[in-house]
Amino acid sequence: MSGVPFRTDEEVTAALPRVVAHLREGGLIAYPTETVYGLGSRARAPEVQALARLKGRRLDKPFLLLVADRDMAEAQGLGFSESATALARAFWPGPLTLVLSGGSGHLPDTLRGPEGGIARLVRALGEPLTSTSANLPGSPPAPGAEAIRRDFAPAVEAGTLLILDGGVLGNSPPSTVVDCTQSSPRLVREGAVTLAELRRAVGRMAP
């Protein structure tokens, strides 16, 4: 079986033990988010490297990190500026990615990048998950489980990649990315949360 249903609350609850066990054994997952399907693993160096190989991604291009809450982020050595604190309070959980300083000694360099810089599953696992869009380089993100099975067939058939089937997602923009590593926040990518919404929610703390 290449995937598990992950649409209703009942299906999510039933699937969690299997998915957590798969991740703790070093496996990779494909999962639905608020915007697009993502590929992920635990934030451990061998598993992040396996994820990079699966996607054909350069190792010097950092991955995102999914956390259940601010406490989990700080447990990984990540620091929150005043702006990051305000943005996280206003928009987490949600499609807002913050670039934070720190993480040295806690996270693989592949996750931190050159600048140092699915809530229930993350809570059940008890540690962060990595995240990158579920697509091959140069291709658009997969809209659903069938496209993931097609694009990553060898890993699915080998049991390395487990697909959490949340159905076909709408044509939603990706998460908004804000760099909070400097004194003033910088908008890296405007996505599901608009710049106007950021400024309306946190005022001068927004980019």
C-alpha positions as CSV (number, residue, x, y, z in Angstrom):
1,M,0.0,0.0,0.0
2,S,1.6,3.3,-1.1
3,G,-0.4,5.7,0.9
4,V,-2.9,6.4,3.7
5,P,-6.1,8.5,3.6
6,F,-5.5,11.8,5.3
7,R,-8.6,13.9,4.7
8,T,-11.0,13.7,7.6
9,D,-10.3,14.0,11.3
10,E,-11.0,10.3,11.7
11,E,-8.6,9.3,9.0
12,V,-5.9,11.5,10.3
13,T,-6.3,10.1,13.8
14,A,-6.2,6.5,12.5
15,A,-3.2,7.2,10.3
16,L,-1.0,8.9,12.9
17,P,0.6,5.8,14.5
18,R,1.6,4.3,11.1
19,V,3.0,7.6,9.8
20,V,4.9,8.3,13.0
21,A,6.4,4.8,13.0
22,H,7.4,5.2,9.3
23,L,9.2,8.5,10.1
24,R,11.0,7.1,13.1
25,E,12.3,4.3,10.9
26,G,13.9,7.0,8.7
27,G,11.2,7.0,6.1
28,L,10.0,9.9,3.9
29,I,6.5,11.2,3.5
30,A,4.5,13.2,1.0
31,Y,1.7,15.2,2.6
32,P,-1.0,17.9,2.0
33,T,-0.5,21.4,3.5
34,E,-2.8,24.4,3.4
35,T,-1.3,25.3,0.0
36,V,0.5,22.5,-1.9
37,Y,1.7,18.9,-1.3
38,G,5.1,18.7,0.4
39,L,7.8,16.1,0.8
40,G,9.3,15.7,4.2
41,S,11.4,13.7,6.8
42,R,12.6,14.1,10.3
43,A,15.2,16.9,10.7
44,R,18.1,14.4,10.9
45,A,21.1,14.7,8.6
46,P,20.8,11.2,6.9
47,E,17.1,11.6,6.3
48,V,17.5,15.2,4.9
49,Q,20.1,13.9,2.6
50,A,17.8,11.1,1.5
51,L,15.1,13.7,0.8
52,A,17.5,15.7,-1.3
53,R,18.4,12.7,-3.3
54,L,14.7,11.8,-3.8
55,K,13.9,15.2,-5.2
56,G,17.2,15.7,-7.1
57,R,17.8,18.9,-5.1
58,R,21.2,20.5,-4.4
59,L,22.4,20.0,-0.9
60,D,23.3,23.6,-0.5
61,K,19.6,24.7,-1.0
62,P,18.0,24.7,2.4
63,F,14.7,23.0,3.3
64,L,11.9,24.4,5.4
65,L,11.2,23.2,8.9
66,L,7.7,22.5,10.2
67,V,7.1,22.9,13.9
68,A,4.1,22.5,16.1
69,D,4.7,25.8,18.0
70,R,7.2,28.3,19.0
71,D,8.5,26.1,21.9
72,M,9.5,23.4,19.4
73,A,11.3,25.9,17.3
74,E,13.2,27.3,20.2
75,A,14.1,23.8,21.3
76,Q,16.0,23.6,18.0
77,G,18.1,26.6,18.9
78,L,16.1,29.0,16.7
79,G,15.9,32.6,17.8
80,F,12.8,34.9,17.6
81,S,13.3,38.6,17.0
82,E,10.5,41.1,17.9
83,S,9.2,40.9,14.4
84,A,9.3,37.1,14.3
85,T,7.5,36.9,17.6
86,A,4.7,39.2,16.3
87,L,4.3,37.4,13.0
88,A,4.3,34.0,14.6
89,R,1.7,35.0,17.1
90,A,-0.5,36.5,14.4
91,F,-0.3,33.8,11.7
92,W,0.9,30.5,13.2
93,P,-0.3,27.8,12.5
94,G,-0.7,28.9,8.9
95,P,1.0,29.4,5.6
96,L,3.7,31.8,6.8
97,T,7.4,30.7,6.8
98,L,9.8,32.6,8.9
99,V,13.6,32.5,8.3
100,L,15.1,32.5,11.8
101,S,18.7,32.7,13.0
102,G,20.3,30.0,15.1
103,G,20.0,26.2,14.9
104,S,23.7,25.5,15.0
105,G,24.3,22.2,16.8
106,H,20.7,21.3,16.7
107,L,19.8,21.1,13.0
108,P,21.6,19.8,9.9
109,D,23.4,22.5,7.9
110,T,21.2,21.5,4.9
111,L,18.2,22.9,6.8
112,R,19.9,26.0,8.0
113,G,21.1,27.3,4.7
114,P,24.1,29.6,4.0
115,E,22.7,32.5,6.1
116,G,22.0,30.3,9.2
117,G,19.0,30.9,8.8
118,I,0.7,19.4,9.6
119,A,0.5,20.4,13.1
120,R,-1.1,17.2,14.5
121,L,1.5,15.0,12.9
122,V,4.4,17.1,14.1
123,R,2.9,17.1,17.6
124,A,2.5,13.3,17.5
125,L,6.1,12.8,16.3
126,G,7.3,15.2,19.0
127,E,10.0,16.8,16.7
128,P,10.1,19.0,13.6
129,L,9.5,17.8,10.0
130,T,11.3,19.1,7.0
131,S,9.3,20.5,4.1
132,T,9.9,21.0,0.3
133,S,7.3,21.1,-2.4
134,A,6.4,17.7,-3.9
135,N,7.8,18.0,-7.4
136,L,10.8,17.3,-9.4
137,P,13.1,20.2,-10.2
138,G,11.6,22.5,-12.8
139,S,8.1,20.9,-12.5
140,P,5.1,22.4,-10.8
141,P,4.1,21.0,-7.3
142,A,2.0,17.9,-7.5
143,P,-1.8,18.6,-7.1
144,G,-2.6,15.2,-5.6
145,A,-1.4,11.8,-4.7
146,E,-1.6,10.3,-8.2
147,A,1.0,12.8,-9.5
148,I,3.3,12.0,-6.6
149,R,3.0,8.3,-7.2
150,R,3.9,8.9,-10.9
151,D,6.8,11.3,-10.3
152,F,8.3,9.3,-7.4
153,A,7.3,5.8,-8.3
154,P,10.5,4.0,-7.4
155,A,10.5,5.4,-3.8
156,V,6.8,4.7,-3.4
157,E,7.2,1.1,-4.6
158,A,10.2,0.5,-2.4
159,G,8.2,1.7,0.7
160,T,10.6,4.6,1.3
161,L,8.0,7.3,0.5
162,L,4.6,7.1,2.2
163,I,1.9,9.3,0.7
164,L,-0.7,10.9,3.0
165,D,-3.6,11.3,0.6
166,G,-5.5,14.5,1.2
167,G,-7.2,14.5,-2.2
168,V,-6.5,17.0,-5.0
169,L,-5.7,20.5,-3.7
170,G,-6.9,23.7,-5.2
171,N,-4.6,26.1,-7.1
172,S,-3.4,27.8,-3.9
173,P,-0.3,30.0,-3.7
174,P,2.6,28.7,-1.6
175,S,3.4,30.0,1.9
176,T,4.6,33.5,2.3
177,V,8.3,33.7,3.4
178,V,9.7,36.5,5.6
179,D,13.4,36.7,6.6
180,C,13.6,37.7,10.3
181,T,17.4,37.2,10.7
182,Q,18.2,40.9,10.4
183,S,17.1,44.0,12.4
184,S,14.4,44.7,9.8
185,P,12.2,41.8,8.4
186,R,12.4,41.3,4.7
187,L,9.7,39.8,2.4
188,V,11.3,36.9,0.5
189,R,8.2,35.6,-1.2
190,E,4.6,36.9,-1.1
191,G,2.2,33.9,-1.1
192,A,-0.9,32.8,0.7
193,V,-0.5,35.6,3.2
194,T,-0.3,39.0,1.4
195,L,2.0,41.8,2.4
196,A,-1.1,43.9,3.1
197,E,-2.3,41.2,5.6
198,L,1.1,41.1,7.3
199,R,1.1,44.9,7.7
200,R,-2.5,45.0,8.9
201,A,-1.9,42.4,11.5
202,V,1.5,43.5,13.0
203,G,2.0,47.0,11.7
204,R,5.7,48.2,11.9
205,M,6.8,44.6,12.7
206,A,5.9,43.6,9.1
207,P,8.3,43.9,6.2
